[in-house]
Amino acid sequence: MSTTDKVVLVTGASSGIGKATAEYLAGRGYRVFAGARKPEAVTGLRGGELIALDVTDDASVSAAVAHILATAGRLDVLVNNAGSSIMGAVEETSVAQAQALLDTNVLGVLRMSQAVLPGMRRQHWGRIINVSSVVGFLPSPFMGVYAASKHAVEGLSESMDHEVRGFGVRVVVVEPGFTKTNIDQAAPRAENPIGEYAEQRERVISYIGTHVAQGPPPEVVAKSIAAAIDVKGFRRLPVGSQAALFSRLRKWMPVGMVDGALRKSLHLDR
């Protein structure tokens, strides 16, 4: 199948990685549908067709996929990019906050995958690309629920790939490191702040903010997502040299060394 024959749906395409991916793939000849909760508020999208899509809403998911199939006749690639974050200690995070985040980051991937798989199975070809993070394989103090969601996405992705590969469908995980988007700046704080955590929490949040501001633009991740479409089997694809280094260190360094290096880099108390 040539690039121009492939139909792609990108979730969370109103800004950041999602918007950059929709634009990059459209520029490469794919037919792209860019999903956004409020498409009327999205400005300046260069390429692709904006559609209403809330990954936390079953009816919205079903309607979006039905619209694509009715309009384009097929759906070949799903990019599960929609996500949110929370800044704060696990103890400070309310259960309601955690539920909302997991509903987007994990159950959103589940809803979308379940919606597109029947069509992919019928056509005997498909790619589901799940946007994870380096915190899908590393701990992330003061972003613990977010890290938990990305660990869940990694496990879900690899398990699903085993289930669907017999139908010509493969799953790929893309793992960006620090990327210059507004996901962390826009992230809500944990609802129940505790004074004992304050000093370390603020140090870590400042560290994250500095490195996000210095990170590569989302177009770098978009290029890795485009490459993932042509990957033949299950892969975890770290984005950028820093993420690739983190991945290698996690696999080969002793646990104690990884633990110590993480605490030192985040300026956590020993």
NORURHU-V338909 format. One record per residue. RES is the residue in one small letter. SS is DSSP state (~ for helix, > for strand, _ for the rest). BURIAL is + if it has 16 or more other C-alpha atoms within 10 Angstrom, else -. D_CENTER is the distance of its C-alpha to the mean C-alpha in whole Angstrom. Layout:
res:ss:burial:d_center
RES:SS:BURIAL:D_CENTER
RES:SS:BURIAL:D_CENTER
This chain:
res:ss:burial:d_center
m:_:-:26
s:_:-:26
t:~:-:23
t:~:-:25
d:~:-:25
k:_:+:21
v:>:+:19
v:>:+:16
l:>:+:14
v:>:+:11
t:_:+:9
g:_:+:9
a:_:+:11
s:_:+:14
s:_:+:13
g:~:+:11
i:~:+:9
g:~:+:9
k:~:+:13
a:~:+:13
t:~:+:12
a:~:+:14
e:~:+:17
y:~:+:17
l:~:+:17
a:~:+:19
g:~:-:21
r:_:-:21
g:_:-:23
y:_:+:20
r:>:+:21
v:>:+:18
f:>:+:17
a:>:+:15
g:>:+:14
a:>:+:14
r:_:+:16
k:_:-:19
p:~:+:19
e:~:-:23
a:~:-:21
v:_:-:19
t:_:-:22
g:_:-:22
l:_:+:19
r:_:-:21
g:_:+:21
g:_:+:19
e:>:-:20
l:>:+:19
i:>:+:19
a:>:+:19
l:_:+:16
d:_:+:15
v:_:+:12
t:_:+:15
d:_:-:18
d:~:-:19
a:~:-:22
s:~:-:19
v:~:+:17
s:~:+:20
a:~:-:22
a:~:+:19
v:~:+:19
a:~:+:23
h:~:-:23
i:~:+:21
l:~:-:24
a:~:-:27
t:~:-:26
a:~:-:25
g:_:-:26
r:_:+:23
l:_:+:19
d:_:+:18
v:>:+:15
l:>:+:12
v:>:+:8
n:>:+:6
n:_:+:4
a:_:+:6
g:_:+:6
s:_:+:9
s:_:+:11
i:>:+:15
m:>:+:17
g:>:+:20
a:_:+:21
v:_:+:21
e:_:-:24
e:_:+:24
t:_:+:21
s:_:-:22
v:~:-:22
a:~:-:21
q:~:+:18
a:~:+:17
q:~:-:17
a:~:-:16
l:~:+:12
l:~:+:12
d:~:+:13
t:~:+:10
n:~:+:7
v:_:+:10
l:~:+:12
g:~:+:10
v:~:+:9
l:~:+:13
r:~:+:14
m:~:+:13
s:~:+:13
q:~:-:17
a:~:+:18
v:~:+:17
l:~:+:19
p:~:-:22
g:~:+:22
m:~:+:21
r:~:+:23
r:~:-:26
q:~:-:26
h:_:-:25
w:_:+:22
g:>:+:18
r:>:+:15
i:>:+:12
i:>:+:9
n:>:+:6
v:>:+:3
s:_:+:4
s:_:+:7
v:~:+:11
v:~:+:11
g:~:+:10
f:_:+:13
l:_:+:15
p:_:+:16
s:_:+:16
p:_:+:19
f:_:+:19
m:>:+:15
g:~:+:16
v:~:+:14
y:~:+:11
a:~:+:12
a:~:+:13
s:~:+:10
k:~:+:8
h:~:+:11
a:~:+:12
v:~:+:9
e:~:+:10
g:~:-:14
l:~:+:13
s:~:+:12
e:~:+:15
s:~:-:17
m:~:+:16
d:~:+:17
h:~:-:20
e:~:-:21
v:~:+:20
r:~:+:21
g:~:-:25
f:~:-:24
g:_:-:23
v:>:+:19
r:>:+:17
v:>:+:13
v:>:+:11
v:>:+:9
v:>:+:8
e:>:+:8
p:>:+:8
g:_:+:11
f:_:+:13
t:>:+:12
k:>:+:14
t:_:+:12
n:_:-:14
i:_:+:11
d:_:+:13
q:_:-:16
a:_:-:16
a:_:-:15
p:>:-:18
r:>:+:20
a:_:+:21
e:_:+:24
n:_:-:26
p:_:-:27
i:_:-:29
g:~:-:31
e:~:-:31
y:~:-:28
a:~:-:28
e:~:-:29
q:~:+:27
r:~:+:24
e:~:-:25
r:~:-:25
v:~:+:21
i:~:+:20
s:~:-:22
y:~:-:21
i:~:+:17
g:~:+:19
t:~:-:21
h:~:-:18
v:~:+:16
a:~:-:19
q:_:-:20
g:_:-:16
p:>:+:16
p:>:+:15
p:~:+:12
e:~:+:14
v:~:+:14
v:~:+:10
a:~:+:11
k:~:-:14
s:~:+:12
i:~:+:11
a:~:+:14
a:~:-:16
a:~:+:13
i:_:+:15
d:_:-:18
v:_:-:18
k:_:-:20
g:_:-:19
f:_:+:16
r:>:+:15
r:>:+:12
l:>:+:12
p:>:+:12
v:>:+:12
g:~:+:15
s:~:-:18
q:~:-:18
a:~:+:14
a:~:+:17
l:~:-:19
f:~:+:18
s:~:+:17
r:~:-:20
l:~:-:22
r:~:+:20
k:~:-:21
w:~:-:25
m:_:-:26
p:_:-:28
v:~:-:26
g:~:-:28
m:~:-:28
v:~:+:24
d:~:-:25
g:~:-:27
a:~:-:25
l:~:+:22
r:~:-:25
k:~:-:27
s:~:-:24
l:_:+:23
h:_:-:27
l:_:-:27
d:_:-:30
r:_:-:31
